[in-house]
Amino acid sequence: MLPYINVSDITIPIPIVNLTIPLHPFGLLVATGVLIGTALATRRARQRGLDLDKLNSFITWMLVAGFMGGHMLDEIFYHPTEIAKFENGHFEWVRPWSLLLLWEGLSSFGGFIGGLIGIMLWKYYELKPKLNVGPISIVWFTRRPEVQPVLPFCDLILSVFPVAWIFGRGGCSVVHDHPGARATADALFAVGYPFPDANLHPRVDEFIKFIHGAYPRYDLGLLEWLFTVVLALAFALTWRRKLPTGTYAVAAAFAYAPVRFAMDYLRISDERGADPRYGGLTPAQWSCIGLFLFGAWLLTRVRAMHANGVDPMDRVLAAPEQDAPLPEKQPA
């Protein structure tokens, strides 16, 4: 049985104002994943001669919308009673502003859907200043003069995304925010939780402590982390190959959807804090069905483009640099 790894927050004291800033391990790992993923994507884009300005704009829209969607959809589908409740024919708002408290929780599929919304907005719109109020410029959506292709950048991001996702799911595994069903002590990858209640966490002063608890259960953050390591390695081994644009997007959909669908059957269902079910399936399982169908549709598109010799990657290549004019010869 694997030990329960407890990682405590890091506090940074600020003597001048007599304050301490807590740094949570989950946030640190997620931020590390974002930075590494962005750096790898930029490096691959530079190697392939892509427009880096467009890529940076694409990533910004994707990340902002992804984090917003990750929290908002988590609240709507996993914690709806935090927003409002309907009892005995009476509707009552509870904390509708919780939709804006992005630090209170994230959903992976919510982040994927939010990121997709941001990508589609980027395809058709750009932000331009509309009003200047002193030193502040208020920007708003403006229709692009030319629709931008998104598949090349999506494929580029997904080629390195599993590497970044290692850090994100690593954060989930060290804070144990995805406790799974109970297991036997000899079950493969069972974790020895210190409490019978999956939602309790030990309080220890040490930064990292390995606790050999007596209550085995699956840790879904750890299981997905292991799968992500394998997927990241498989993708990394193909980086030097010239694959048809869209290949990584199709591979990611077909690899992740069935694994996550099966894994969600290990989520707790009869304890406090259990995920809600809709038609017997978790929100993530319904999303997996949609993701798999999308992957099947995209596969037909990628094969058709490849058969016709069309590569959308050509539309996002950087403009060739103009040779600088030679200086005029000065008279002797």
N, C-alpha and C positions, 0 to 999 in steps of 0.2 A: 504494500500500500504506500502510495506516495505521500510525502509530508505536506502539510498545509503551510504554505510560505506566507508569512506575515511581513509586509513591508510598510513601515510607518512613514508619515509625512516628514519632510525636511523643513525646518523652520530657519529663516534667515533673519537675525536681529538687526534692527536699524536703531542704533543708540541715540541718534540725534533727536528723533521724535518718540523714542521709547515704544517702538512697535516691532512686531515680528510678522514676517510674511510667510505663510505656509505654502509649501510646494508639494502638491499631491503627486504620488508616483504615476497615477493614471494620466494626469495632464502632461507630465514631463515626457512620458513615453509616447503619447499621441503627438505632441509637438515635435519630438525627435523624428517620428515617422513621417510627418508632413515635410520637414526640412530635408530628410534623406530622399524621400520620394521626388520632391521638386528638383533636387540637385541631380538625381539620376535621369529624370525626364529631360532636363535642360541639357545634360551632357549628350544623351542620345539624339536629341533634336539638333544639337550643334554638329554632331558627327554626320547626320543625314542632310544637313544643309537646310533645315526648316527655319521659318520666320520666328525668331525668338520673342519678338514683341507680341505677336499674335498668341504664342504659346503662353507667355506670362499673363496676358489678359484672360485667356481661356481658363488657366489654373485659378486665377483670382475669383472669377465668377463661379467656378465649380466649387471651390472651397467655402466661400461665403454662403452660397445657397445650400451646400452640403451640411454645414454645421447647423444652419437654421432648420433645415428639414429634419436633420437627425434628432433634434430636440423636440420640435413641434409635433412630428408624427409619433414620436415616442409617447408624448403626453396624450395625444388624441386616441391612439390605439391601445397603449399599454396601461395608461393611468387616466382614463376618461373622467373618473370621479374626482380627480384633482381639479378639473376645469369646471364641471357642473354635474349635478345629479338630478335624477327624475324618480321620485318616489310617490306612490299613492296618487298618481295623477297631478303631482305638483312639481314644477321645474324650478330649480334653484341654482344660481351661479355660486361656485365655491371659490376658486382662485383662477379666473380666466387669464390673469396676468402671468400665470405660470408658463404660458406659451412663450413668453419673452425671456424667461430665466434660463438661458442656454446652458448654464453650468449645473443644472439640477438633473441632468441625465441625457443620454444619447442612445439612439437606436441605429444599428448598422444599416439596416435596410432603409430606415428613414433618411440616413445620410446619403445612401445611394440614390434614392428617389429625389431628394433635394438637390443633389449634385446634377442629376439629369435635367431637372427643371432649370437650373442655372446654365447648363450647357445649351439648352434649347433657346433660352433668352439671349445668350451670347450670339447664337447663330443669326438672330434677326435684329438685335438691338445693340446699341452702344450707349455709354453714359457720356453726356455732354453738358457743360455748364448752361444753366437756364437763367440763373439770377445771382447777382453778386451782392452780398450784404456785408459791406466793409471788406475785411480780409477773407471772408468766408464765401465760397462759391457753392451754390445749390445746384446739384446735377440731377438730370432726369433721363429717362429712357428716350432714345431717338432711333428711329428706324434706320438701319444700315442702308447705304446706297447699293450694296451688293451682299447677298446672302453668303455667309461663310460656311465652308464645309466643316463638319464636326468629327466625322469618322476618323480622319488621320490623327487628330490630337487625342481622341478617345483611345485609339489603339495604342498610341505612344504611352499614354498614362497607364493603361492597363498592363502594358508590358513590364512596368516597374512597380505597379501598385502592390503586388503580393509582398515585395520586400518592405515597403512602408507599412503594410498591414501586419507584418510580424510584430512591429512595435505597438500598434494599436491593440491587437489581441493579447500581446504581452502585458499591456496595462490592465486589460480585463482579468487576466489570470492572476495577477499579483494582488488585485483588490477583491477578487472573488465575487464580482457582481453578477455572474451568471451561474448560480448553483444549480446542479442537475439532480436527477433522481437518486434515490438511495441505491447503494451498490453493496456487493459482498466484499469482504476484506481481500479476497484473492482475485478480484476482478481487475482486468488490465486497465491501467491508468486511473484506478480509483484513488481518491484523495481522502486522507484521514482528517475530516473536519473536527474541530475541538468541541463543537456544540451539536446537539441533536437538531436544533433549529438552523436551517440553512442560512437564515437572514441575520444571524448573530455573528459578531466578529470579536476576536479576543483583543484585549487591551494590553499591549506590551510596550516597554520603554525602548527596547532595542530597535535599531533601524531595520535589520533583517533577522527574522527568527524562524526556524524550522520547527513546526509543532506537529508532533505525531499524535493526532487525535484518534478517538475511538469510534468515530461515526463516519464510516466510509460512504462517499457519494461521488458522483461524477461532477467535474468542474468543466462546464461547457466552454469557458474562455480558454482553458488549457487544451481541450480537444481541438478547438478550431485553430489555436496557435500551432499545434503540431501539423495539422493539415496545411496551414499557410506556409510553413517552412518547406514542405515538400513541393507545393505549387510554385513558390518563389524560386526554388532551385531548378525546377523544370523549365520555367520561363527564362531564367538567367542563362541556361545552357543554349538557348536559341537566339540570343541577342545578336550574334555575329552573322546570323543567316538573314537573307532577304526574303521575308514572308509576305504574302499578299496582304494589303492593308485591310484590317478587320479581323485578321486571324486571332489576335490576342483577345479581342472582345468576344468572339465566338467561343474560344477555349475557356475563358474565364466564366462565361455563362453556363456552359455545359459541365464544367468542373465543380463550380461552387454550388449551383442550385440543388443537385441531388444530395450532395454531402450535407448541406445545411438543412435541407428538408428532413433527412433521416435523423440528424443530430437533435432537432427540435423535439423529437419524441422522447428525448431524455430530460426535457425540462420538467421542473416540479409542477405538479398539477393539483395536488390536494393539500398544500400547505400554505401558510401565510406568505403573501408575496408572489403566489403563482401567477404565471402569465395568463391573460384571458384567452379564451378560444372562441373562434367564430366559425360555426359549422363544423366543430370538432378539430379545427386546425388553428395554429397560432398565426398572428399577422405575418411573421416571417415565412411560414410555410406557404401561405397564399402568395406572398411575394416571390417565393422560389418557383412556383408554377408559372407566374408571369415572366420571370427571368428566363426560364428554360424555353418557353414559347418564343420569347424575343430572340434568344440565341438561335433557334431553328429558323426563324424568319431572316435573321441577319446572315446566316450561313448561305441561304439561297441568293441573297444580294451579293455577297462576297464572291461566290462562285461565278455569278453572272458577270460581274465586273472583270474578274480575272480572265474569263473566257473571251471577253470582248476587248481585252488589252487596255482596260481603263484603270488608272491608278489615281484615286482622289488625293493621294499624297503629293502629286505634282502641283496641286492648287495652293499648297501652303509652303512651298519652297521660298526661301529668302531671295529677294531680288539680287541679281549679280552686281557686285561692286563695279562702279565705273572707274576705268583707269584714270589716274590723275594726269592732267595735261603736263607735257614737258615744259620746263621753264625756258623762256626765250633766251636765245644766245646773246650775251652782252657783247657789244663791240670792244675790241682790244684797246 
